[in-house]
Amino acid sequence: MFQSSCIVVFLILTSFFPFGFGNFLNLTLPGQHPDPEAVALEVNRKVNASLSIFQSRRKMLSYTSSDQSSCQTGNPIDDCWRCDRSWQLNRQRLADCAIGFGQYALGGKGGRYYVVTSSSDPDPVNPPPGTLRYGVIQEEPLWIVFSANMEIKLSEELIFNSHKTLDGRGVNVHITGGGCITLQYISNVIIHNIHVHHCYQSGDTNVRSSPSHFGYRGKSDGDGISIFGSRDIWIDHCSLSNCKDGLIDVVMGSTGITISNNHFSHHNEVMLLGHSDDYLPDSGMQVTISFNHFGKKLIQRMPRCRRGYIHVVNNDFTRWEMYAIGGSGNPTINSQGNRYIAPFDPFAKEVTKRVDTEEGKWRNWNWRSEGDVMANGAYFVASGDEVEVKYEKAYSVEPKSADFIDQITLNAGVLIHSRGSNSGKWTAATNNDTESAGDDGGGEDLVAISGDSDDDYGGDEASRSSTIYPNFSLLFNFLMALLALL
């Protein structure tokens, strides 16, 4: 409560002094790292360490066996937990696996498990126990899991409290509807393995944000995930598409954010980082964007940055319609080891875009590209200080990491068991009784289901029909047989 009050007071004061109050008091955001270059360096070290193990194991297996399958992928986040064949016995181990600026996001680590048993959202003011809304508003740390596959169609914004983890591993969970996910003036949230799509504007009504408080909410923007004045947030292995506004927005003094292993598709303005060019608190915004797949039918903002330090590392950009990375307000953009595949449009080959800014103003902005792969005519317009001045190249990402981008981003998006096993599904036994859990279905059997098909869900519809509606094919065959008899 004290931390939230401080943030609110700070934002009110800076709104009265938008051009100088922050500098006058020399304020920094809670959770802002004092040395962002060191954080970027550590991400690169972890990537190179995972790639080294991956290459060594692949070479060893080539001599010993024709089966080269291995949980070691070269992706340091996945290698942290997926190599444990009994990961479902200790789900909270996931909280130790984040990298980058969001690495301190604890989520609900240390708290009890809360099981979502109902997909309904009947009352945003008085949510019943068993619903997702009831779990996310609680004051205590909670590790939130799901009893079955479900689609949760929200009636209003889903407003989180601090210290929560959404863990969708082992099931297929879709969040859609009004407002979708709102993280406002909170800290320590992990959202993992969740589909978020078809979110629309809602509001002008009361919504509960804690057991002791509900309040009137105006009209929401319709973002998939809105991070507002919050810190220590990690969004991992989610699939996002088709929302009214942005898929992920990070604004109003948020910092300590990692957005990793996600699959984005079928959307215009994908990701906004920073409230406005003149909003000084966002100068302390620090965001790591790593190992994501920016897929089909994306137009712009991957991301669009205002102020702050943005580390874009080892992502796969498979075309855009306008640009990939844009910005204004002098953000620092550190692009390393990405693959940028330009569209066929000869006027849209540039990766970067300085939005509504003349060259005389952006010439000194620190935008740099190191070890990136440019394909189909893509090019990155760098600016600002020489990399050698601010960054030690001897310790930076090696260009070879981009050569393994297919491997690193292989499982971006929501994961399911490739063998159809339910061993990763939440049960009380698999989290309290190691003997009954068995050793089947380790993390290495999880594969991404968010491909780049042209359906409305950007690859999700196939999984929905086979998991949320598993009896559809049987019903179809029955109807066809009945028609044949008529």
N, C-alpha and C positions, 0 to 999 in steps of 0.2 A: 504494500500500500504506500509506504514512504517513497519507494523508488518511482512508482507511477505518479505520485503527486509532484515529485521533483521534475519529472519529464514534462508534465502539464504546465507547471510554472515556467519552465525554461522556454517552452514553445510559445506561451503567451507573451513573455518578455521579448523574444526575438521577433514576434509579429509586430511589436511596436517599434523595434529598432532593426529593421531588416537589413541594413547595410553596414552596421558597425557594432552592434551590441555584443555579438559573439567574439569579435576580435578585441573589443575593449576589455572584456573580462577574461580573455584567453581560455574560453571554455572548450571542452571536448565532450563528445557523446559518451554516456555510460557504455562500456564494452568496446570502445574504439581502441584498436591496437596501436601502440606508439610507433611501430616499425612495420608498415605494410609490406615493404620489400622483403623482410625476413620471412613473413608468412608465405609470400609467393615462392621464395626460395625453398622453403620446407615442402610445399606442395610438389615442386619439381623433383626434389630429392626422393620423395616417396614414390612418385611415378617411376623414376629411373630405377629405384630399388625393386619395385614390383616387376618392371619389364626385364630386369636382369635375371630374376628368379624364373620368370616365364620362359625366357630364352634358354636358360640352363636346363630346365626340366624338359623343354621340347627337344633339345639336342640329345639329352640323355635317353628319352623315350624313343627317339628315332633309331637308337642303337639296340634297344632292349625289347621293344614291342611295337607292333603295328598300331596299337591303340594309344593315341596321343592325347586322350582326354585328360583334363586336369582341372582342378578348381583354381589353380593359379592362372590368372587372366591378364596380368599386367595392369589391372585396375586396382589401386591400393585400397579403395573403399570396399569393393566386393571381396577382395582377397582377405580382408580383415575378419569377415564373419562367414563367408560361404564355404570356406575350407573345413569348417566344423560340421561334420555329418550330423551332429545332434544339436544344431543351432537352436532348434525349437525348445530345447530344455533350458536355454538361457537367452531368451529373446532380448533382454536388456543389455547384452553385450554389444548390440548394435550402437548404443550411445557412445562407445569408445572408438568408433570407426570413422567419424567425420574428419574432414581435412579442411584446410583453408580458414577463412575468417569465421565460419560457423562451427569450428571444431569444438567450441566450449558449450555447445547446445546439449544440455543433459536430457531434455525432454522430461519424461516421467521416471527417469532412472531412480531406483531406490523406493519407488512407490508401489502400491499394490496394483494388481491387474484388474481392469474393469472390462467386462465383456458386453459388447453391443449385441443384444439379442433381438432387437426390433428395428426394422428399417423405416419405421414411421417417424413423422415429425409433426405431431398433431397440434402442439401448443408451444409457441416460442417463448411464452412467459412462464408457464408451468410444465416443463417437459417431464414426462414420466420416467422413472428408473428403467434402465434397459435400452433407452434410446441413446444415440450418439450425442445429441444436444445435452442431455443430462450429464454425461460424462465430462464433456469438455469445459463445462462451466464450474466444476468443483474447485475448491481452494487447494486441496492436497495434490501432490504429485500422483499422476496416474499413467499407467502403461495400458493404452486402450487397444483391445483386440476385438475380433469379430467372430461370432459363432458360426457364420455361414456366408455364402455369397449373397450379396444384397445390393440393391440400388436404393440410395437414400435421396429422395427428392425433397429438398429443403423448402419450407414455407417462407423462411426469412433468413437473413444472414446468420451463419453459424459462428458466434462470437466465442473465442477461446479464452480461457484463463491460463496463467503461467504454468509451467512444468507439466506439459502433456505430450505424450507420444501417440500418434495414430500409426499402428502397426498392422498393415493389411497383408502381410505375408501369409501364404497358405490359402487365401481366399481371394475372391474377385469382387472388389468393392468399388462402386461408382457413386460419386457425389455430384448431384445436378441441382438445378432449381434456383430459388430466389437468393441472390446475393452471394451464395457459396461461402468460402472460408475467410474469416476476418480475424487477424491477429493485431490487436490495437493496444498499445501501451502495456505490453507484456514481455516476458522473456522465457527462454528455454522451452522451445517447441520443436519437435521432430515430426514431420509428416512423411511417411514411407509407404510405398507400394499402393497408391490410391489413384483411381481414375477421377479426374475432375473435368467436367465438360458441360456444355449447354447451361451455363450460368447466366441469369438475366437480372435486370434491375428489380429491386424490391424495397420495402421500407414504408415510411410514413405510418409507423406503428410501434408498439412496445416490444422489446426483445430483452430477454434476460442474459446478463453477462457473468453473473456469479450467483451463488445460493442466496445472497443477501441483497442483490441489487438487480433491478431491471429499469430500463429507461426508454424514452422515445428515440427512435432512429429515423432520420430522414431518408431520402431516396439514395440507395446504394448505386455504385457504378456498374455492377455486374461483373466484377473481376472474378477469376477463378480462385486466386489466393491473393488477398490484400494484406500487406505487411506495413503497419502504420505506427510509427513511433516505438518500434520494438527492437529487441536485440537477441542475439544468440538463437538464431533460427536456422534449421536445416531442412531443406526440401529434397528428398532423394527417391529415385526410382518411381516417380509418378508419371502419368500420361495425361497431358492437358491439351484441350482443343475446344473450338467453337464456343467462346464466351462472348458476352455482350461488349465488354471493354477489354482489359488486358488479361492475359493468362496468369501472370504474376506481376504485381506492383510492389515496389519497395520504396516507401516515401516517408516524409515528415520525421527526419532524424532517426531512421532505422539504421542499424549497423550490426556487424558480426553475423553475416548471412552467407550460407553456402547453398547453392542450387546445383545439384549434381545428379547425373545418371537419369535424367528425365527425357521424355520424348514429347516434343511439341509438334503440332500439325494443325492444318486447317484453321488458320486464324490470320487476322490482319496485324494488329498492334500487339506483338507477343509479350514484351517485357519492358516495363518502365522502371527506371532506377533514379529516384530524385524527384522532389515535388515541383520545384521551379528553379530557374537560373539564379534567382536572387535569394533563395532560401538558404541562408548560411549554415544552419545545422547539418544540412546534407553534405557539407564539405567533409564531415567526419564519417560519412557512409563508406563502408568497406564490404565488398561483395565478391565472393569467389563463384565463378560459373565454370563448371568442369564436367567433362565426360558426358555431356548431353548430346542428343541427336535432334537437330533442327530439321524436321522432315518436310513433307509435301504441303503445298498450298499455304506457305507462309509469305507474308508480304514485307514486313519491316519490324524494327525494334527487337533485335536479337543480341543485346538489348539496346535501348535508347537511354543514354546516361546524362544526368545533370549533376555536376560536382562529384565529389567522392573519388575513391580508388577502386577500380573494377579490374579484377584479374580473370581473363577469359583464357582457359587453358584446356587443351585436348578435347575440344568439341568437334562434332562433325556437322558442318553446315551444307546441306544438300539442296542448294539453290534458295533464292529469294526473288521477289519481284521488284522491290525498290532498292533496298540495301540491307546489310546484315547488322552492322554496328553503327549507331548514330549517337550524337551527343551535342550538348550546348552547355554553357556555363562553366567551361574549363574543367571537365573531369579528367582524371588520369586513367588511361586505358592501356593495360598491359596484356597484349595478345601473344600467346605462346603455344606452339605445338598444335594448332588447330588445322583443320582442312576446310578450305573455303571453295565450294564448287559454284561458280557463277552461273546465272541463267543464260539462256541463248540470246536474250535481248541484248543487242550490242550497246545499248545506252544504260545498262544496269550491271556492268561488270565490277564496279567499284564496291569493295567490301564496306567502306566507311562513308559516313555522311556527317558533315558539320551542319547542324540544323539551324537555319536562319541566322548564319554568322558569316561575316566577311573574312576572307583569308588573312587580312591584316590583324584580325583579332585572334584567330585560331592558330596562327603560325607557331606560337610559343606553347600551345597545349601539348602535354606529354602523352602522345599516342604512339605506341611502338609495337612492332611486329617482329617476333623472333622465332625461328624454326617453324613458321607456318607453311603449309602447302597450299599453293594457289592453283586451282584447276579451272579449265574452260575459260581462260582469260581473266580470272579474278585478280584484282590488285588492291593492295592496302596502302593508303596515303598516310605515311607517318608524319609526325611533327614534334616539335619541342626539343628538349635536351637530348644530347647524344646518349645512347644506351650505356656506353662505357663509363660515363660520368656517374650515373646513379645506380648502376647495376653491374655486379661483377660477373662478366661473361664466363669466367672459368667455372662458376658454380651454377650457371643458368641451365634452363632446359636444353637438352641436346636435341638437335634436329631429328634424330632417329625416332623420337617419341611420336612425331606426326606420321611416320611411316607405319606405325602400328595402330593408327586411329581406328581401323575396322575392329581390331581386337579389343581395344580399350573401351569402345562404345558399343560393343556387340550386344549387350543386354540392357541398353538404355530403355527406360519405360518400366511398366508394371511387369512383374515376374510371376510365372506360374510353374508348376512341376511338369517337366517335359514327359514324364512317364504316367501322368494322370494320377499320381499318388496324392493322398490326402494327409501324408505324415507331417506336413508343415502346418496343417490346419489347427487352430487353437482347440485344445481340450485340457481339462484339468489334469488328466493323467500325464500328458506329454510335458507338462511344466512342473510336475511334482513327483513323478514316479519314473525314474530313468529306466527301470527294467521293462516297464510296459511300453516304453516309447520305441524301442528297437533302434536299428541303425539305418533304416531305409529312408531314402529321400533326402539326402544331405543337400546343402546349399548349391553344390555343383550341378544338381539336376534342375535348377531353376533357370528358365529361359524367358526372354522378353516376348510379350504377345502384341506389342504395339508396333505393328509394321506400318508401311506407307501405302495402304490400299486407298482407294478413292471414295470410300463410304463416308457417311456422315460423322463417324467417330474417329476418323483418321487411323483406322486399323483396329478399333476396339469392338466394332459391332460383331465380328466373328466370334470373339471370345464371349461376348454377352449372350449370343444365341446358344452357345454350347455350355454355358455355366449357369446363367440366371434363368434361362428357359430350356432346361435340358430335355424336356419331353416334347418339344415342338416337332422334331423329326418323326417321332412315333405317331403323333396326332396327324401329321401330314400323310404318312403312309397309310394310316387307317382310313382317312378320307378318300385317298386315291383308290383303295381297295373297294370301299363302299360304292364309289362312282362306277367302278368297273362292273359291279353287279346289277346296276340299274339299267 
